[in-house]
């Protein structure tokens, strides 16, 4: 017995000491040392040194540190070792951030897409949303307008809710945020997108539309020595792919056709009608073909520049830091449109001792944006080439198509479109915003298997928007040729305090981990607005009180909501082969009434690493093969904060004994029975690797059903209210996702890698008020997409001698399809003619490196998209005579007016389009499918010999082209934002960049 205890004591007392260095020979503090197969662990001190007592003199230790490859070191018979860790460029992809923790990618049971810092900055884009575009399967991102500074639309696995405010949850360093547009892409260490319910359920009520977790660069991953980098690029954004509009002579032919009204018209009568009302100067310009290029006058090249400095390192006291300073300046393709962004990022981490560490992350951004006139570009496209911006004396005229001579008589008398050059010069729309996200944490590890952590984070968005319109603007015309202005101030603030414990324990081949979480989140939103018109002085937004008092409009609001939460998550693994995750979150929301506040959101997932099975050891086809399956629930509570209590919020005025009195009414009824909107999701996925991971990828198939949707339900008129919020309806999303990466060539001299992403999602409304009734007024149809398009289908032009089903139509009118085949045209012939959700989306990216040269390119794909195009609603509106049109060919019957007969074209006769074109807009739908090459980049990294001479650690120069090619049938501005409003939609552009990266 004594001998036995002596042997045990001796085994437990086997000492080992050593030092851990990085690739440059610098000591690495905070490195984890674990004796394989035991719970014995240690970490290196500030000098990179460690000591550990091993259970055997034949042990193996595992050495790990974030950002470096794990090393397994056999220390049998050794008492002192020196270990050098090698950085792992792909490490961020090998570790996946999930809610309130991290897991190895090999141990992941859910569906998560990850972007590394290199992937985010690869295409040299100034915003993180565009940098994510096309990079992750199941995530659809598109530019909303093409206008500088406007937001991007994002949908993860289809639309779950009919609420237009529904969007993914953004979490930046632990703080929920309304968006991530304010972030500098170069401040971001990684982005993890949680897609399935197993991943998102840990966020409960806020996870039903997916979760985007942004981890900014902190001090946790920096190396020992100080590092300084400088990244910069400049670019020129040129106008590209302008829609083809009518030239002067074609517009004149169209104009004459618009004045033709019957076969009895003569050429003289048509000409007299077109020039009636005083158009002598117009007639002269037409005769001499004197045209003006409005697009050249209004559109211009934009300039962009980006500068970023990063300083990172570790102090002698063990404080690691990461400091980033950024400046982005960009001008748009219209004068006055500009965006300036100033960013500050500071990350601090301090490992006080082996058990206690603290840290902080601070991200601040100041954004100054000027959007100028919201109508200038549309007005430029509306003006005929025979109008010019100048009066007879050479000055700019307010209405170019309403030109008068010295006596006040019209010499051009057409449309009242405002001069876009004056609109630009006399309009301002400036927004100044402060965005901030900050978090502090403390972590205590009393035992090797137990970690306690508290994290407090805040997010702030404070903006002031000032809009002003001078007398010489369209708004000025409507306010007695006097200036007007408006100010809107908004502030959003939220804080989150998370307290959690993590248990990580291993017993031989079994691994266990458990998370317990308590969280509180509180958010408030305040607004203040003021506007004034008929101001005697043009002082912008700084003298609202000078306007006419009856035009004053004041408003303010306050909203607050709170969310209390508890969550648990259990993970189990056996031999790294069988993996189980079970979680549940309980959320209590102040938005709901008593008895309805709390919701529960459970989930479970299982993964089987088939490639780790014994029967797979001798095969060479698969280097990795994992099956994943998950099931879970998430929720949504996106309703106004006070929807479940009675409130008077509708102002009215009434007569009280002959005096006007101020009163208030209830605008909508209260529904105290409102409950959680819930989404159930099932997911089946495969992760695979072939040929020693030369080919890797994932395939996911999912089925989501969102029920008890929070919708505004229509009420009968007798109720006295039009709508109220209720839990009604359900929506289904089913889809398949594929992500594939191939390493085509991998040698010391040449490497070539290609990535493919494919997503197909089918969105269907399963029920609204019941499972059979459509809501035609709100464009909601059982069995169809939320974004379905319901209308008649355009079916050509009524030709001469044709007897059409709708007897009210005549030759030259647009006709529609008799969809139900009953031999007549009624409202029953309307049907779903398409939807604005693509049938499928995808992307292709490739990276080729030959020696010190690198070449990369990427493209995004969107197919099967039908949109109602505001561009075509305006520029193929044939009721209008005086404005410019898209270069179309219109129907023209045989006539005696000398106008060319055109009876084969599919645009109706001008001013004779018929009700289906005018009232139902059947001619304004377009296929907006496209393939867009996002970027092509060529770079060169200087050799070590040159770097030594320059006393630099790194230097790369490159050229990059953004959006050089688009393949599409769409003939408007750009198919990506084909549905954008006419005033804010912008022309397409190509950006040419030159840049460099320096490491000191």
MARFI-469502 format. One record per residue (C-alpha): x, y, z. Coordinates in steps of 0.1 Angstrom, whole numbers, plus 5000, padded with zeros to 4 digits. Layout:
! residues N
XYZ ...
! end
This chain:
! residues 1000
500050005000 502850245009 504550164976 501350234957 500850574973 504550644967 504150584930 501050804928 502751084946 505751054924 503651064892 501751374904 505051554912 506651524877 507551894870 507852054836 508852414829 509452604797 508952914776 506652984746 507653214718 506053354687 507453334651 509653644658 511153504690 509053724713 507653584745 503953504745 502053554778 498653394783 499253084763 497252774775 499152464785 497152144791 498351794799 496551574773 493951344788 493851524822 492551844838 496051964846 496652304830 498752624833 499352934813 502453144805 503353454824 504353794811 507753654800 506253354782 507353114809 505252844825 505552554849 503252254854 503151934874 502451644852 500751314862 503251114842 506851144830 505551024796 503051294791 502051504761 501051864764 498652064742 499752434737 497152674723 496553044718 493953224697 495453314663 498053034664 498052674655 497652434684 500752224691 500951874706 504351834723 505651504736 507551594768 508451234778 511651244799 511951624796 511951884824 512352204803 511052284768 511152574744 508152594722 507552824692 503952874680 503152944644 500353184635 497453034616 495953264590 492853044588 492453034626 489453274627 487653034604 488552734625 486952894656 483252994653 481653264675 478253154688 476053334712 477953404745 480953184735 483153014709 483452664696 485752494672 484352464638 484752084640 482552084671 479852304656 476352154655 474452454641 474552654608 476852944611 478653144584 481953314592 483953594576 487453664586 489054014587 490853934555 487553844537 485854154550 488554394537 489454194506 487254394482 488154744496 484654844504 483955124528 480954954546 480754614563 477354534548 478554554512 481654364523 479454074534 477454064502 477553724485 480053584511 477653364531 475053124518 471553194530 472253564535 470853794508 472254154508 471454424483 471954794479 468654974486 469155274463 472655304450 472855644467 475955724487 475455644524 472055474520 471555144538 471654784525 468854534527 469554204544 467553894547 468653574563 466853264551 463853454538 461353684553 459853544585 457653834593 455254064574 456454344597 458554574575 460754664606 461854304610 465654264605 468454054619 469854114653 473254284652 475554224681 478754424682 481154324710 478154204730 476054514725 472854494704 472854754676 470354874651 472854844623 476554804616 476855064588 478855294610 481655044615 484955074597 485554734580 489154744590 488154754627 486454424624 488154104634 485353864623 481653844615 479653534624 476153494610 473953254630 471353114606 469452814621 467352794652 469952594671 472352884667 469953174671 467753034699 470253144725 469153504716 465453404720 463053674710 465553864689 466853574669 464053484645 465453684616 469053564622 471853704642 474953894629 477753884655 480454134649 483754094668 485954404665 489754384669 490754384706 493854324725 493253954730 494953834698 497854074695 501453954695 504054054720 505854314699 504254644689 502954644654 501954954633 500154924600 498855184576 496255114549 495155364523 493455374490 491955634467 489355584441 487355744414 483755644409 482755704373 479255694358 478455364340 475755194320 473455494317 469955404305 469555484268 467155784266 465555944235 467756184215 466356514205 464756414172 463256104185 461756294215 460256534190 458656254170 457256114203 455956464212 454156494179 452756144183 451456244217 449556534201 447956314175 444456234187 442456094157 442955974121 441356304110 444456494122 446656654095 450356714099 449757084102 447157034130 449556804150 452457054146 450257344156 449057154187 452657064197 453857424194 450757604207 450957834237 454258004228 457057774217 458957974191 462357914206 461557544210 460757534173 464057694164 466057454186 464257154170 464857284135 468557334142 468857024164 470257234192 470356994222 471657004257 473256724277 471456724310 473256414323 476656564317 475556874335 474256704366 476256384369 479956374378 482656134389 482856074426 486156054446 486755834475 489655794499 490355574528 493055604555 493455364584 496155344611 496455044635 498755014664 498754694685 500954534710 501454444746 502954654774 505554534799 502754524825 500854264804 498154494790 497554414753 496054684732 494654744697 494155104685 492555184652 491955534636 490155564603 489155834579 486855774550 485856054526 483656004496 481656214471 478756094451 477856114414 475756434419 477156754432 476856804470 476456434478 479156344502 479956114531 482756164557 483355894583 485755924612 486355614633 488055534666 488655184679 490355084711 490554734725 492254654758 492854324775 494754254807 495353914822 495954014858 496953664868 496253304859 492653334871 491553684865 491353904833 489654214823 489054404791 487254684773 486254764737 485355114726 484155194690 483155544681 482155684647 481356034635 479456044603 478756354583 476556304553 475156544527 472556404504 471656724486 468556734465 466256424465 464856504431 467756664411 468756344392 465156254383 464556604370 467656584349 466456274333 462956414328 464056714308 464056694270 467356754252 465657064236 465457234270 468457414285 469057534321 469657894310 467458194305 467958434276 470358644297 472558344304 471458294341 469957974354 466257954350 463957784375 461657614350 463657534318 460557424299 458657744309 460958004294 459758364287 461258654268 461759014281 458059084277 457058784298 455658594268 456458224266 459058114241 459157754255 455957644272 455957274282 456457084314 456957244348 459957034357 462357224379 465957304369 468057034386 471157264387 469157514409 467757224429 471257114437 472557464445 469657554468 468857224486 470557064515 469956744534 472756714560 472856444587 475456444614 475556124635 477455994665 477655614668 479255434697 479455084709 481355004741 481754704764 483754614795 484154264809 485754084838 486453714838 487353494868 488453134865 488552994901 488852644888 490352504856 486852394845 484852694857 484753044843 482653334856 482153634833 480253964835 479954194804 478354534803 477854704770 476155014757 475255134722 474355494712 473155644680 472556014681 471756204648 470656544637 469256584602 468756924587 466956984555 466457314538 465057434505 465657774490 463257974470 464657844437 463657484443 460557274437 459657304474 460257684471 457757704443 455157544465 455757784494 455358114475 458958124462 460258144498 462657914517 461657644541 463557414565 463157114588 465256964616 464956604630 466856484660 466956124670 468655934698 468755564704 470455424735 470555074749 472554894775 472954524781 474354354812 475253984808 476353764836 477353414828 479153104840 480752834818 481652484829 484052294806 484851944818 486451634803 486351284815 488451054793 486551054759 483651264772 483551644771 480951854787 480252224787 477452414803 476452784800 474252964824 473253324816 471253614831 470853924810 469054254811 468554484782 466954834782 466455054752 465055404747 464355614716 463755984716 462856214687 462456584683 461356764651 460657114640 459857264606 458957604591 458057754557 457658094541 460958214556 462058564545 465758474546 467658184532 469558084563 469257714560 468057544592 469257814616 466358054617 463157844618 461358104639 461458354610 458958154590 455158194589 453758084623 450957894608 453457674590 455257574622 455257204629 456657074662 456856714674 458656494699 458456144712 459855904738 459855524738 461355274762 461354894764 463154644786 463954274781 464954044809 466453704800 467753374813 469453114792 471152774794 473152574770 474552224773 477152074750 478251714751 480851544729 482151184727 485551134712 484951444691 482651214670 479151254685 478151614694 475051734712 473752084719 470652164739 469652524748 466752724761 466153094766 463453264786 462653624776 460353874794 459454174773 457854494786 456054534753 453554274762 450754274788 450754094821 450453714816 451953744781 455353894788 457453574790 458353344762 460453024760 462752944731 464252594732 466452424707 468552114702 471151994677 473151684670 476251634649 477951314638 481551344626 481451044603 485051094592 486151014627 484550664627 486850364625 485350244593 486450574576 490150544586 491350354555 489450554529 491050844511 488051014495 486751214525 489151414547 486151544566 482451444568 479951564593 476251534595 474351804614 470651824624 468852084645 465452184657 464352484676 462252794682 463053164681 460753464686 459853824677 458454104697 458754384672 455654594680 455454954693 456354964729 452955064742 450654854720 449154664749 447954964770 445355224763 446655554752 445455874736 447855964708 445756124681 445456504683 442256674673 440657014677 437057084685 434657374693 434257434731 431757714737 432957894706 436557844714 438857604696 440057344721 442857104719 441856734724 443256384721 441756054709 442755694708 444155614674 443855234676 442354984700 444554804725 445054434724 446154304758 446253944745 449254004722 451853734725 455153634710 455553574673 457453244670 459453074644 460052694643 462952564623 464352234613 467852214597 469751924581 473351994571 476551834558 480151954562 482551784539 486151774527 487651584498 491251514488 492851624520 490651934522 491452044487 487652064483 485652174513 482052294518 478752274535 475152194524 472152294544 468452224539 465952404562 462252434569 461052734589 457552824599 456753154616 453353164633 451253404654 452653694633 452354034647 450254214621 447854504617 444454344612 441754534594 438554604613 434954654601 434055024597 431455004624 434254944649 435355304646 438955204640 440655084608 443254844622 444754694654 447754474661 446954104665 448653764664 447453634630 449053454601 451953234594 454753224569 456952944556 460452954543 462152644529 465452634512 468752484504 472252644508 475652544494 479052684501 482052524483 485752614483 488252444460 492052474462 492752424426 496552474428 498652464459 502452494454 505152714469 505052934439 501452924428 498152894447 494652924433 491452904453 487852944442 484752974463 481052924453 477953014472 474352914462 471052984480 467552904471 464653004494 460952954488 458753194508 455053124512 452253274533 450452974550 447653174567 446553524572 443253554591 442553194583 444052934560 441953024530 441153394528 443553634509 443953994518 444054154484 444154504497 447354444516 448754224487 448853904509 447953574493 447853224508 450453004492 452453294477 455453504487 455153794511 456454004482 454153864455 453054084426 449354064419 448054234388 446854184352 449554054329 450454284299 449654104267 450554344239 448754614220 445354624204 446054624166 443954764138 440854564131 441354354163 438254274183 439454254219 437754094248 437454424266 435154624243 436154944260 439654924245 440655054211 443555044187 446855144203 445755054238 447554814260 445754484265 446054214292 445853844294 442553664299 444053454326 440953244336 439953194299 436353294303 436353514272 436153844291 438454074311 437454114347 439254154381 439253774382 442053784355 444453934380 446953674394 450453644408 452753744379 455953724399 457653834431 460554054441 462353774459 464953604437 464453234427 468053184437 471153384445 474853304444 478353424442 481753324428 485053444440 488553344430 492053414443 495253344424 498753404438 501853364416 505053454435 504553794449 501653884427 498053824436 494853844415 491353814428 487853864415 484253814427 480753824413 477253814427 474253654411 470553714415 468053534393 464253514389 463553864403 460454064392 460054424404 457754714399 460154964385 459655334395 462055424368 459855274341 456755414358 458155754350 460055714318 457655484299 454555674312 453055764278 450355994292 452956254296 453956464266 456656714276 459156504296 461956284284 461355914278 463355594277 464455514241 461355304233 459355244201 455655314204 452655194185 451455444159 448455354136 448155454100 447355824099 447056134077 449356344099 452556224083 453756044114 455555714108 453355414111 454555164138 452254874144 454754604156 455954754188 454954664223 454555004238 451055164234 450255474215 451155794233 448255954251 446155644241 447555374264 444255254279 443255194314 445354884321 448555084313 447455404330 445555284360 447054934367 450554994356 450854664337 453754794316 456054884345 457154544357 460654424348 462954124352 465654254375 467853934374 471554004371 475153884373 477354154387 481154144388 481854304422 485554354419 488754264401 492054324421 495654294412 498354334439 502054294445 503754224478 507354334481 510054084488 511954064521 515154204505 513354524495 511654544529 514954524547 516254814527 513055014534 513154914570 509554784568 507954464579 505454454550 504454644519 501754564493 500454784465 497354704445 494754824420 491154734423 488054784402 484554774417 481454684397 483154674363 480554454346 476854384349 474954134328 471154194328 468054254308 467054544330 467354874312 466955124341 469655254364 470854924380 468954594385 470254564421 468154854432 465454844404 462754894430 464155214445 462155524445 462655744415 464056044435 466655844455 467555574430 470955644415 472855554383 475355274382 479055334386 482455184382 485055264408 488855254401 491055224432 494855234439 496055144474 498855034496 499354854529 502354924550 503554734581 506154894603 
! end
